[in-house]
Amino acid sequence: MSTYTAAVRDYAHTTPLKTGQRGIRNCSLEFPEIDPIHRAFAPMVRELKFDVAEMAIATYLQAWEQGKGISLLPIVMSGRLHHNTLARLPDGDIRRPADLVGQRVGVRAYSQTTGLWVRGVLKEDHGVEADQITWVTTEGPHVEEYAEPSNVERTSSSLKDLLHSGDIAAVVGGNGLVPVIQDWEVTEEAWFERHGTVPINHMLTVRTDLLKSEPEVVRGIHDAFTASIDDTRTDTSRSVRERAVTHGLNDTLLAGVRLAIQYAREQELIRSEVTVEDLFADYRNFIGR
C-alpha cells in the first residue's frame, strides 16, 4: 500500500485520521507537522510538495488561475464569519467603516483569505471599495506570479507597531482591539441569512496528476475525510466554525465558493473569469460525484 503526504491542521475532524483511529482505503497518509498551516500553502502551489493539502480559498483561486496543477475537492476544512476581525485601537479616530476611505489598513497579506472576506463585507454592507484603502502587508502572495494592485504596500515593521504609531488606522486581526464594525454581531447574522453560507477559509486540495493517475486512491482519501467530518458532528447547536465544515456539492458549499470568486474578482485577487463548475471539473471527471 502506497503512502502519501497530507498537510492539514489539527481539527476535530482530522484528529481521527492523523492518529490512525480512522483508516483510509487504498493508501496510507503521512501528516507533516506544519504550524501555522498557512506555511504549507506556498510549498504546495510552488513545488507541489504535498500530495494532499489544506489550502486557503483565496490562494487556491490564484493557483487555479496560474494553472498550478492542483485540484479542489468539495471539502471545507475551516471557516468563520469575519465581521469582528477588522479592528482599531480603543482610542483611535476610526469609528465606522466609512472612516477608512483614504486610510491605510494592515493585513498580513493582501491575498490572505480573512482579508478577502473583510473587504467583501466592507463593499457589500458599507459601500467601501477595496481600492479606496491602502493595504499595508507584511507578506507577499503564496502564488509568486500574482501581481498585487497598486494600493498594496509591503512593510518590514509589525502591524501592531504601525497601528500604535498611527501609520495605519486599523488592522485585520489582532488582540485587545475594538471592532470597526460596531454592530458586528447583528450584521454578521444578517450576512449569514442573506447568503446562506459561512465564509470559507480553507478547503482540501490534491495534486492533479495524482487525481488523474490514481483516482481510487484519491476517492479513498476523500471518503475518509468526509466520513470523519460526519462522525464528529454533534446533534446539539453548533458554533459558526463547526457549521462551516461541510462536504459535497451542496448549496451551502457552492454558495460559499461562488461568493469567494465574486469577492476575489472585485478585489483583483484574480483577474480571470472562473465558475464553480470550472473549479470542480477535475473532481467530477475523476471521482464522478
C-alpha positions as CSV (number, residue, x, y, z in Angstrom):
1,M,0.0,0.0,0.0
2,S,1.4,3.4,-1.0
3,T,1.9,6.3,1.4
4,Y,1.1,9.9,0.6
5,T,1.6,13.2,2.4
6,A,-1.2,15.3,3.6
7,A,-0.6,18.8,5.0
8,V,-3.6,19.5,7.2
9,R,-4.2,21.3,10.5
10,D,-5.4,19.6,13.7
11,Y,-9.2,19.8,13.9
12,A,-11.8,17.5,15.5
13,H,-12.4,16.1,12.0
14,T,-8.7,15.5,11.2
15,T,-7.6,14.0,14.5
16,P,-9.0,10.5,13.9
17,L,-7.1,10.4,10.6
18,K,-3.9,11.8,12.0
19,T,-3.9,9.4,15.0
20,G,-4.8,6.4,12.9
21,Q,-8.1,5.9,14.6
22,R,-9.8,6.1,11.2
23,G,-8.2,4.1,8.4
24,I,-8.0,5.2,4.8
25,R,-9.0,3.0,1.9
26,N,-6.4,2.2,-0.8
27,C,-3.5,4.0,0.8
28,S,-2.0,5.4,4.0
29,L,-1.2,9.1,4.8
30,E,1.7,10.8,6.5
31,F,0.9,14.1,8.1
32,P,3.9,16.5,8.3
33,E,3.8,18.9,11.3
34,I,3.3,22.4,9.9
35,D,2.2,25.2,12.3
36,P,0.6,27.5,11.4
37,I,-0.9,25.7,8.5
38,H,-0.6,28.6,6.0
39,R,3.1,27.8,5.8
40,A,2.1,24.8,3.7
41,F,0.4,26.9,1.1
42,A,3.4,28.3,-0.7
43,P,5.3,25.0,-0.9
44,M,2.2,23.3,-2.3
45,V,1.5,25.9,-5.0
46,R,5.2,26.5,-5.9
47,E,6.6,22.9,-5.6
48,L,3.6,20.6,-5.3
49,K,5.4,19.5,-2.2
50,F,2.4,17.5,-0.8
51,D,0.0,15.0,-2.3
52,V,-2.9,16.4,-0.4
53,A,-3.1,19.8,1.3
54,E,-5.4,22.1,3.1
55,M,-5.4,25.5,1.3
56,A,-7.0,28.9,1.7
57,I,-9.7,29.5,-0.8
58,A,-8.0,32.8,-2.0
59,T,-4.7,31.0,-2.5
60,Y,-6.5,28.2,-4.4
61,L,-8.2,30.7,-6.7
62,Q,-4.9,32.3,-7.6
63,A,-3.3,28.9,-8.1
64,W,-6.1,27.8,-10.4
65,E,-5.7,31.0,-12.4
66,Q,-2.0,30.2,-12.9
67,G,-2.6,26.6,-13.8
68,K,-0.7,25.2,-10.9
69,G,-1.8,21.5,-11.2
70,I,-3.8,21.4,-8.0
71,S,-7.4,20.2,-7.9
72,L,-10.1,21.3,-5.5
73,L,-12.1,18.7,-3.5
74,P,-15.5,19.8,-2.2
75,I,-14.4,19.6,1.5
76,V,-14.4,22.7,3.7
77,M,-11.8,22.3,6.4
78,S,-12.5,25.6,8.2
79,G,-14.5,28.8,8.0
80,R,-16.0,31.6,10.1
81,L,-17.7,35.0,9.9
82,H,-15.2,37.8,9.9
83,H,-17.2,40.9,10.8
84,N,-15.3,41.5,14.1
85,T,-11.8,40.9,12.7
86,L,-11.3,44.4,11.3
87,A,-10.2,46.2,14.4
88,R,-8.9,49.6,15.7
89,L,-7.3,51.0,18.8
90,P,-9.9,51.8,21.6
91,D,-8.9,55.5,21.4
92,G,-8.4,55.6,17.6
93,D,-10.0,58.1,15.2
94,I,-11.9,55.4,13.2
95,R,-15.4,54.9,14.4
96,R,-17.2,53.3,11.5
97,P,-16.2,51.5,8.2
98,A,-16.8,54.7,6.1
99,D,-14.0,56.4,8.1
100,L,-11.5,54.0,6.4
101,V,-11.8,55.6,3.0
102,G,-8.4,57.1,2.1
103,Q,-6.8,55.4,5.1
104,R,-4.1,52.7,5.5
105,V,-5.1,49.3,6.9
106,G,-2.8,46.5,7.9
107,V,-3.3,42.9,6.9
108,R,-0.8,40.0,6.9
109,A,-1.1,39.6,3.1
110,Y,-3.4,41.1,0.5
111,S,-4.2,37.6,-0.6
112,Q,-5.0,36.3,2.9
113,T,-8.5,34.8,2.9
114,T,-9.6,36.7,6.0
115,G,-8.8,40.0,4.2
116,L,-10.8,38.7,1.2
117,W,-14.0,38.3,3.3
118,V,-13.4,41.6,5.3
119,R,-13.1,43.6,2.1
120,G,-16.2,41.9,0.7
121,V,-18.2,42.9,3.8
122,L,-16.8,46.5,3.6
123,K,-18.1,46.8,0.0
124,E,-21.3,44.9,0.3
125,D,-22.6,46.3,3.7
126,H,-20.8,49.7,3.9
127,G,-20.0,50.8,0.4
128,V,-16.3,50.9,0.9
129,E,-14.4,49.6,-2.1
130,A,-11.1,47.8,-1.7
131,D,-9.3,50.4,-3.9
132,Q,-10.3,53.2,-1.6
133,I,-7.9,51.9,1.1
134,T,-4.2,51.4,1.0
135,W,-3.5,47.8,2.3
136,V,-0.2,47.6,4.2
137,T,1.1,44.0,4.3
138,T,4.0,42.1,5.9
139,E,3.9,39.1,3.5
140,G,3.5,38.6,-0.2
141,P,1.3,36.1,-2.0
142,H,1.8,32.4,-1.9
143,V,1.4,32.3,-5.7
144,E,4.5,34.1,-6.9
145,E,3.1,35.1,-10.3
146,Y,0.3,37.1,-8.7
147,A,0.8,40.9,-9.2
148,E,-0.7,42.9,-6.3
149,P,-2.8,46.0,-7.1
150,S,-1.1,49.4,-6.8
151,N,-2.8,50.2,-3.5
152,V,-0.9,47.4,-1.7
153,E,2.3,48.1,0.1
154,R,4.8,45.9,2.0
155,T,6.3,46.8,5.3
156,S,9.1,45.3,7.4
157,S,7.5,46.6,10.6
158,S,4.9,44.7,12.7
159,L,1.3,45.7,12.1
160,K,0.9,46.1,15.8
161,D,3.7,48.7,15.9
162,L,2.3,50.6,12.9
163,L,-1.2,50.7,14.5
164,H,0.2,52.2,17.7
165,S,2.3,54.7,15.9
166,G,-0.6,55.8,13.8
167,D,0.9,54.7,10.5
168,I,-2.2,52.5,9.9
169,A,-5.7,53.2,11.0
170,A,-6.9,49.7,11.5
171,V,-5.8,46.1,11.2
172,V,-7.3,42.8,10.1
173,G,-6.9,40.7,13.2
174,G,-5.2,41.5,16.5
175,N,-6.0,41.0,20.2
176,G,-7.1,43.7,22.6
177,L,-8.6,45.9,19.9
178,V,-12.1,47.2,19.1
179,P,-14.1,46.0,16.0
180,V,-14.5,48.8,13.4
181,I,-18.0,47.4,12.7
182,Q,-19.7,48.4,15.9
183,D,-22.8,46.2,15.5
184,W,-20.9,43.3,14.1
185,E,-22.9,40.6,15.7
186,V,-26.1,41.9,14.2
187,T,-24.6,42.5,10.7
188,E,-22.9,39.1,10.5
189,E,-26.1,37.3,11.3
190,A,-27.8,39.3,8.6
191,W,-25.0,38.5,6.2
192,F,-25.3,34.8,7.0
193,E,-29.1,34.9,6.5
194,R,-28.7,36.7,3.2
195,H,-26.1,34.3,1.7
196,G,-27.0,31.0,3.4
197,T,-23.3,30.1,4.0
198,V,-20.4,30.7,6.3
199,P,-17.3,32.2,4.7
200,I,-14.9,29.5,3.7
201,N,-11.3,29.8,4.9
202,H,-9.7,26.6,3.9
203,M,-10.6,23.7,1.6
204,L,-8.9,20.4,0.8
205,T,-6.8,20.1,-2.4
206,V,-5.0,17.3,-4.2
207,R,-2.2,17.2,-6.8
208,T,-4.0,17.0,-10.2
209,D,-1.6,14.4,-11.5
210,L,-2.3,12.1,-8.5
211,L,-6.1,12.6,-9.1
212,K,-5.8,11.6,-12.7
213,S,-3.4,8.7,-12.3
214,E,-4.8,7.2,-9.1
215,P,-8.5,8.2,-8.8
216,E,-9.3,5.4,-6.5
217,V,-6.6,6.5,-4.1
218,V,-8.0,10.0,-4.1
219,R,-11.5,8.6,-3.7
220,G,-10.3,6.7,-0.6
221,I,-8.8,9.9,0.9
222,H,-11.9,11.9,0.0
223,D,-14.2,9.4,1.7
224,A,-12.0,9.2,4.8
225,F,-12.1,12.9,5.3
226,T,-15.8,13.2,4.6
227,A,-16.7,10.3,6.9
228,S,-14.6,11.8,9.7
229,I,-16.4,15.1,9.3
230,D,-19.8,13.3,9.6
231,D,-18.6,11.3,12.6
232,T,-17.5,14.4,14.5
233,R,-20.7,16.4,14.0
234,T,-22.7,17.0,17.1
235,D,-26.5,16.9,17.4
236,T,-26.5,20.0,19.7
237,S,-26.4,23.6,18.5
238,R,-23.1,24.0,16.6
239,S,-20.9,27.1,16.5
240,V,-20.4,29.0,13.3
241,R,-16.9,27.4,12.9
242,E,-18.5,24.0,13.2
243,R,-21.3,24.9,10.7
244,A,-18.6,26.0,8.2
245,V,-17.2,22.5,7.9
246,T,-19.1,20.7,5.2
247,H,-18.5,18.5,2.2
248,G,-20.2,17.6,-1.1
249,L,-21.5,19.9,-3.9
250,N,-24.3,21.1,-1.7
251,D,-26.0,24.5,-1.8
252,T,-24.1,25.8,1.3
253,L,-20.6,24.9,0.0
254,L,-21.3,26.1,-3.6
255,A,-22.7,29.4,-2.3
256,G,-19.5,30.0,-0.3
257,V,-17.2,29.2,-3.3
258,R,-19.3,31.4,-5.6
259,L,-19.1,34.3,-3.2
260,A,-15.3,33.8,-2.8
261,I,-15.0,34.0,-6.6
262,Q,-17.1,37.2,-6.7
263,Y,-15.2,38.9,-4.0
264,A,-11.8,37.8,-5.4
265,R,-12.7,39.3,-8.8
266,E,-13.9,42.5,-7.3
267,Q,-10.7,42.9,-5.3
268,E,-8.3,41.9,-8.2
269,L,-7.2,38.8,-6.3
270,I,-7.9,37.0,-9.5
271,R,-8.5,38.6,-12.9
272,S,-9.9,35.7,-14.9
273,E,-13.4,34.5,-15.3
274,V,-14.0,31.3,-13.4
275,T,-17.0,29.4,-12.2
276,V,-17.6,26.7,-9.6
277,E,-18.1,24.3,-12.4
278,D,-14.5,25.1,-13.6
279,L,-13.1,24.6,-10.1
280,F,-14.7,21.2,-9.5
281,A,-14.4,19.8,-13.1
282,D,-11.4,17.5,-12.1
283,Y,-13.3,16.2,-9.1
284,R,-16.4,15.4,-11.2
285,N,-14.4,13.9,-14.0
286,F,-12.2,11.6,-12.0
287,I,-14.2,10.8,-8.8
288,G,-17.5,11.1,-10.5
289,R,-19.8,12.6,-7.9
